[in-house]
């Protein structure tokens, strides 16, 4: 189990101070914009309203998440059936608890 826990460690040194502040700001903004949270077997999927300004912010956030959390697999989908962006975040054992701490503090998640 120690090996699994080590594999989901965030790389805090991946960012300089300015990038860390940008990541915090973007994460806070995007967490507040989540309209739905879907639990997956190995992570979560979140939905955002399909707005052009959000697309660019989501793309930047994904880029930053890849730098600090390389254990995640991140997929961005533009759904045709609903006007939404769906971002799925999955990973190895232990990743789901890391994601839960960040994603499930949203109004959309708390309503479930």
Backbone as a chain_set.jsonl record, in Angstrom:
{"seq": "XXXXXXXXXXXXXXXXXXXXXXXXXXXXXXXXXXXXXXXXXXXXXXXXXXXXXXXXXXXXXXXXXXXXXXXXXXXXXXXXXXXXXXXXXXXXXXXXXXXXXXXXXXXXXXXX", "coords": {"N": [[0.818, -1.198, 0.0], [2.017, 1.214, 0.62], [3.476, 1.783, -1.646], [1.455, 2.38, -3.512], [0.383, 4.679, -2.336], [2.565, 6.401, -2.538], [2.655, 6.704, -5.283], [0.637, 8.465, -5.867], [1.363, 10.928, -5.041], [1.422, 14.418, -4.98], [3.354, 16.695, -6.896], [4.623, 19.198, -5.505], [6.725, 20.914, -5.9], [6.717, 21.404, -8.564], [5.843, 23.824, -9.422], [6.638, 27.31, -9.628], [6.434, 30.164, -7.441], [4.632, 32.055, -8.605], [3.244, 30.513, -10.54], [2.08, 28.631, -8.88], [0.284, 30.259, -7.482], [-1.365, 30.983, -9.621], [-2.427, 28.478, -10.254], [-3.88, 27.88, -7.899], [-5.78, 29.954, -8.002], [-7.114, 29.425, -10.454], [-8.082, 26.812, -9.926], [-9.824, 27.32, -7.775], [-11.697, 28.993, -9.046], [-12.694, 27.256, -11.036], [-13.67, 25.055, -9.56], [-15.813, 26.276, -8.351], [-17.45, 26.588, -10.572], [-18.348, 24.117, -11.323], [-20.96, 22.034, -12.375], [-21.911, 19.488, -12.083], [-21.04, 16.418, -10.526], [-19.69, 13.31, -11.101], [-19.287, 10.116, -9.91], [-16.727, 7.85, -10.593], [-15.325, 4.559, -11.164], [-12.57, 4.699, -10.682], [-12.061, 7.328, -10.062], [-13.268, 10.633, -10.702], [-15.72, 12.429, -12.618], [-16.33, 15.635, -13.811], [-18.604, 18.249, -14.616], [-18.842, 21.193, -16.548], [-20.368, 24.315, -17.454], [-20.817, 24.886, -20.952], [-19.029, 27.215, -21.981], [-17.177, 29.565, -23.827], [-15.075, 31.06, -22.52], [-14.636, 29.515, -20.265], [-13.65, 27.158, -21.357], [-10.998, 27.75, -22.148], [-9.866, 28.29, -19.641], [-10.216, 25.827, -18.38], [-8.57, 24.239, -20.006], [-6.029, 25.342, -19.425], [-5.902, 24.775, -16.674], [-5.883, 21.97, -16.764], [-3.401, 21.56, -17.97], [-1.725, 22.522, -15.915], [-2.425, 20.755, -13.84], [-1.438, 18.365, -14.865], [1.274, 18.798, -14.591], [1.696, 18.908, -11.802], [0.382, 16.684, -10.811], [1.104, 14.003, -11.987], [0.17, 11.425, -11.895], [-2.445, 11.295, -12.609], [-4.947, 10.544, -15.051], [-6.351, 12.511, -17.423], [-9.208, 13.539, -19.06], [-10.83, 15.479, -21.494], [-13.978, 16.218, -22.588], [-16.268, 17.321, -25.01], [-19.5, 17.505, -24.827], [-22.099, 16.361, -26.905], [-24.766, 16.01, -26.421], [-25.51, 17.617, -24.327], [-25.083, 21.021, -23.331], [-22.229, 21.139, -22.304], [-18.947, 20.85, -20.814], [-17.089, 18.031, -20.112], [-14.939, 16.778, -17.767], [-12.908, 14.178, -17.006], [-11.203, 12.69, -14.361], [-8.945, 10.374, -13.482], [-7.171, 7.676, -11.852], [-4.553, 5.692, -10.258], [-4.878, 3.405, -7.405], [-5.777, 5.214, -4.549], [-5.794, 7.686, -5.753], [-8.399, 8.537, -6.038], [-9.245, 9.368, -3.498], [-7.678, 11.646, -3.144], [-8.692, 13.262, -5.181], [-11.347, 13.44, -4.31], [-11.117, 15.051, -2.033], [-10.601, 17.511, -3.181], [-12.587, 17.953, -5.196], [-15.111, 17.398, -4.119], [-15.978, 19.43, -2.543], [-17.655, 21.167, -3.631], [-20.62, 23.084, -4.462], [-22.277, 21.642, -6.273], [-21.558, 18.977, -5.803], [-22.131, 18.685, -3.107], [-24.868, 18.828, -3.108], [-25.722, 16.362, -3.858]], "CA": [[0.0, 0.0, 0.0], [2.889, 2.388, 0.639], [3.839, 2.074, -3.025], [0.31, 3.043, -4.136], [0.286, 6.023, -1.777], [3.652, 7.198, -3.105], [2.392, 6.966, -6.691], [-0.346, 9.537, -6.011], [1.876, 12.136, -4.396], [1.499, 15.614, -5.825], [4.69, 17.293, -6.984], [4.445, 20.6, -5.161], [7.866, 21.68, -6.428], [6.559, 21.574, -10.009], [5.472, 25.207, -9.696], [7.251, 28.425, -8.915], [5.422, 30.852, -6.631], [3.623, 32.658, -9.475], [2.431, 29.459, -11.137], [1.297, 28.052, -7.783], [-0.822, 31.188, -7.242], [-2.261, 30.84, -10.76], [-3.105, 27.188, -10.1], [-4.874, 28.033, -6.826], [-6.847, 30.833, -8.491], [-7.878, 28.677, -11.457], [-8.78, 25.706, -9.268], [-10.938, 27.897, -7.036], [-12.694, 29.453, -10.01], [-13.32, 26.123, -11.714], [-14.455, 24.281, -8.595], [-17.062, 27.01, -8.193], [-18.242, 26.522, -11.793], [-18.786, 22.739, -11.558], [-22.41, 21.865, -12.306], [-22.242, 18.101, -11.76], [-19.924, 15.536, -10.195], [-20.04, 11.913, -11.342], [-18.29, 9.205, -9.36], [-16.271, 6.776, -11.465], [-14.67, 3.49, -10.412], [-11.202, 5.071, -10.298], [-11.923, 8.777, -9.988], [-14.485, 11.433, -10.823], [-15.919, 13.277, -13.787], [-17.033, 16.865, -13.451], [-19.144, 18.976, -15.768], [-18.837, 22.648, -16.522], [-21.166, 24.871, -18.546], [-20.047, 25.069, -22.185], [-18.815, 28.638, -22.257], [-15.828, 29.685, -24.399], [-14.064, 31.505, -21.561], [-14.319, 28.397, -19.374], [-12.847, 26.179, -22.092], [-9.589, 28.145, -22.05], [-9.438, 28.127, -18.248], [-10.121, 24.377, -18.138], [-7.368, 23.758, -20.694], [-4.857, 25.765, -18.643], [-5.918, 24.018, -15.424], [-5.441, 20.611, -17.084], [-1.957, 21.641, -18.17], [-1.088, 22.652, -14.596], [-2.645, 19.503, -13.106], [-0.505, 17.36, -15.4], [2.608, 19.075, -14.052], [1.81, 18.61, -10.367], [-0.238, 15.391, -10.499], [1.312, 13.15, -13.172], [-0.484, 10.129, -11.703], [-3.813, 11.382, -13.112], [-5.334, 10.539, -16.454], [-7.353, 13.566, -17.536], [-9.866, 13.573, -20.368], [-11.762, 16.58, -21.713], [-14.973, 15.886, -23.61], [-17.297, 18.303, -25.311], [-20.661, 16.645, -25.019], [-23.045, 16.828, -27.926], [-26.141, 15.907, -25.927], [-25.763, 18.704, -23.383], [-24.099, 22.096, -23.502], [-21.31, 21.013, -21.168], [-17.615, 20.247, -20.917], [-16.935, 16.974, -19.109], [-13.539, 16.466, -17.493], [-12.762, 13.014, -16.131], [-9.897, 12.586, -13.703], [-8.831, 9.026, -12.941], [-5.804, 7.309, -11.524], [-4.338, 4.449, -9.519], [-5.384, 3.365, -6.03], [-5.412, 6.371, -3.745], [-6.058, 8.934, -6.482], [-9.784, 8.947, -5.83], [-9.353, 10.116, -2.237], [-7.084, 12.963, -3.403], [-9.677, 13.99, -5.969], [-12.521, 13.693, -3.457], [-10.822, 16.191, -1.161], [-10.636, 18.743, -3.97], [-13.787, 18.139, -6.006], [-16.374, 17.231, -3.414], [-16.302, 20.592, -1.708], [-18.395, 22.063, -4.511], [-22.074, 23.061, -4.254], [-22.88, 20.573, -7.078], [-21.298, 17.695, -5.145], [-22.811, 18.674, -1.811], [-26.298, 18.67, -3.346], [-26.004, 14.936, -4.128]], "C": [[0.86, 1.26, 0.0], [3.293, 2.772, -0.777], [2.708, 2.807, -3.747], [0.191, 4.471, -3.631], [1.357, 6.929, -2.366], [3.354, 7.566, -4.557], [1.365, 8.077, -6.9], [0.1, 10.823, -5.324], [1.949, 13.283, -5.393], [2.915, 16.171, -5.775], [4.572, 18.799, -6.765], [5.561, 21.481, -5.711], [7.767, 21.903, -7.932], [6.282, 23.024, -10.389], [6.376, 26.187, -8.975], [6.105, 29.166, -8.202], [4.292, 31.445, -7.484], [2.692, 31.632, -10.087], [1.563, 28.793, -10.083], [0.083, 28.94, -7.486], [-1.84, 31.1, -8.376], [-3.077, 29.552, -10.644], [-4.191, 27.279, -9.041], [-6.066, 28.863, -7.307], [-7.737, 30.093, -9.494], [-8.697, 27.556, -10.819], [-9.99, 26.226, -8.501], [-12.06, 28.347, -7.955], [-13.437, 28.272, -10.635], [-14.139, 25.263, -10.77], [-15.809, 24.959, -8.382], [-17.981, 26.932, -9.404], [-18.769, 25.119, -12.09], [-20.297, 22.64, -11.383], [-22.825, 20.444, -11.938], [-20.965, 17.334, -11.471], [-20.421, 14.103, -10.337], [-18.922, 11.03, -10.789], [-18.002, 8.098, -10.364], [-15.573, 5.722, -10.612], [-13.303, 3.918, -9.886], [-10.975, 6.584, -10.269], [-13.261, 9.475, -10.058], [-14.518, 12.102, -12.19], [-16.704, 14.487, -13.312], [-17.5, 17.542, -14.735], [-19.129, 20.474, -15.478], [-19.772, 23.146, -17.617], [-20.277, 25.119, -19.767], [-20.002, 26.551, -22.536], [-17.376, 28.803, -22.743], [-14.763, 30.119, -23.394], [-13.686, 30.391, -20.592], [-13.442, 27.363, -20.069], [-11.361, 26.505, -21.959], [-9.06, 27.986, -20.628], [-9.277, 26.648, -17.899], [-8.858, 23.821, -18.779], [-6.109, 24.13, -19.918], [-4.771, 24.972, -17.334], [-5.443, 22.578, -15.651], [-3.927, 20.58, -17.265], [-1.219, 21.718, -16.823], [-1.256, 21.374, -13.773], [-1.687, 18.411, -13.581], [0.894, 17.557, -14.835], [2.723, 18.655, -12.595], [1.258, 17.24, -9.991], [-0.108, 14.442, -11.687], [0.665, 11.77, -13.059], [-1.911, 10.123, -12.271], [-3.882, 11.173, -14.623], [-6.49, 11.525, -16.544], [-7.891, 13.568, -18.964], [-10.837, 14.751, -20.402], [-12.68, 16.192, -22.859], [-15.912, 17.066, -23.787], [-18.523, 17.495, -25.702], [-21.619, 17.221, -26.056], [-24.474, 16.852, -27.399], [-26.51, 17.013, -24.936], [-24.736, 19.803, -23.623], [-23.122, 22.116, -22.317], [-19.952, 20.493, -21.607], [-17.537, 19.232, -19.791], [-15.448, 16.673, -18.979], [-13.523, 15.266, -16.563], [-11.324, 12.963, -15.642], [-9.852, 11.228, -13.033], [-7.371, 8.72, -12.651], [-5.735, 6.013, -10.752], [-4.978, 4.512, -8.13], [-4.877, 4.565, -5.25], [-5.72, 7.693, -4.426], [-7.458, 9.452, -6.193], [-9.941, 9.744, -4.538], [-8.745, 11.508, -2.363], [-8.087, 13.823, -4.163], [-10.901, 14.358, -5.142], [-12.299, 14.917, -2.579], [-10.919, 17.508, -1.904], [-11.981, 18.989, -4.641], [-15.082, 18.12, -5.216], [-16.645, 18.338, -2.402], [-17.052, 21.631, -2.529], [-19.884, 22.024, -4.177], [-22.75, 21.936, -5.034], [-22.711, 19.216, -6.412], [-22.052, 17.594, -3.835], [-24.315, 18.469, -1.954], [-26.685, 17.214, -3.555], [-26.194, 14.152, -2.855]], "O": [[0.461, 2.276, -0.57], [3.44, 3.956, -1.08], [2.96, 3.744, -4.504], [-0.073, 5.382, -4.415], [1.092, 8.094, -2.663], [3.761, 8.633, -5.015], [1.237, 8.583, -8.015], [-0.718, 11.706, -5.061], [2.468, 13.136, -6.499], [3.583, 16.12, -4.743], [4.439, 19.571, -7.715], [5.351, 22.668, -5.959], [8.649, 22.532, -8.517], [6.463, 23.412, -11.544], [6.825, 25.932, -7.858], [4.938, 28.808, -8.363], [3.122, 31.343, -7.115], [1.482, 31.849, -10.15], [0.423, 28.426, -10.366], [-1.018, 28.435, -7.264], [-3.045, 31.138, -8.129], [-4.28, 29.547, -10.908], [-5.307, 26.805, -9.257], [-7.218, 28.514, -7.049], [-8.964, 30.133, -9.392], [-9.872, 27.379, -11.141], [-11.068, 25.636, -8.571], [-13.235, 28.11, -7.675], [-14.662, 28.291, -10.747], [-15.208, 24.786, -11.15], [-16.831, 24.286, -8.25], [-19.179, 27.185, -9.278], [-19.56, 24.946, -13.017], [-20.85, 23.098, -10.383], [-23.962, 20.218, -11.525], [-19.931, 17.573, -12.095], [-21.446, 13.73, -9.765], [-17.758, 11.182, -11.157], [-18.919, 7.488, -10.915], [-15.263, 5.979, -9.448], [-12.918, 3.548, -8.777], [-9.851, 7.059, -10.429], [-14.263, 8.979, -9.543], [-13.486, 12.31, -12.828], [-17.628, 14.368, -12.508], [-16.876, 17.421, -15.789], [-19.362, 20.937, -14.361], [-19.952, 22.457, -18.622], [-19.12, 25.516, -19.627], [-20.833, 27.058, -23.289], [-16.454, 28.248, -22.145], [-13.651, 29.591, -23.418], [-12.541, 30.324, -20.142], [-12.581, 26.756, -19.433], [-10.556, 25.615, -21.685], [-7.911, 27.585, -20.441], [-8.33, 26.26, -17.214], [-8.151, 23.021, -18.166], [-5.211, 23.301, -19.773], [-3.686, 24.548, -16.935], [-4.696, 22.03, -14.84], [-3.255, 19.676, -16.769], [-0.204, 21.049, -16.629], [-0.325, 20.957, -13.083], [-1.188, 17.626, -12.775], [1.621, 16.586, -14.624], [3.746, 18.101, -12.193], [1.63, 16.69, -8.954], [-1.108, 14.112, -12.325], [0.624, 11.027, -14.04], [-2.517, 9.06, -12.401], [-2.987, 11.578, -15.365], [-7.485, 11.394, -15.831], [-7.135, 13.595, -19.935], [-11.576, 14.983, -19.446], [-12.224, 15.879, -23.959], [-16.296, 17.723, -22.82], [-18.572, 16.885, -26.77], [-21.902, 18.419, -26.067], [-25.301, 17.629, -27.877], [-27.689, 17.306, -24.736], [-23.627, 19.521, -24.077], [-23.186, 22.99, -21.452], [-19.82, 19.801, -22.617], [-17.879, 19.535, -18.649], [-14.781, 16.352, -19.963], [-14.062, 15.325, -15.458], [-10.373, 13.162, -16.398], [-10.63, 10.957, -12.118], [-6.463, 9.4, -13.131], [-6.737, 5.314, -10.606], [-5.541, 5.533, -7.735], [-3.69, 4.888, -5.288], [-5.891, 8.711, -3.756], [-7.678, 10.661, -6.112], [-10.707, 10.707, -4.502], [-9.242, 12.455, -1.753], [-8.301, 14.985, -3.817], [-11.428, 15.464, -5.264], [-13.207, 15.73, -2.405], [-11.284, 18.524, -1.313], [-12.466, 20.12, -4.652], [-16.054, 18.764, -5.609], [-17.468, 18.171, -1.502], [-17.087, 22.811, -2.182], [-20.364, 21.018, -3.655], [-23.696, 21.327, -4.533], [-23.623, 18.389, -6.451], [-22.558, 16.527, -3.49], [-24.967, 17.989, -1.027], [-27.86, 16.867, -3.44], [-26.437, 12.946, -2.903]]}, "num_chains": 1, "name": "protein.A"}
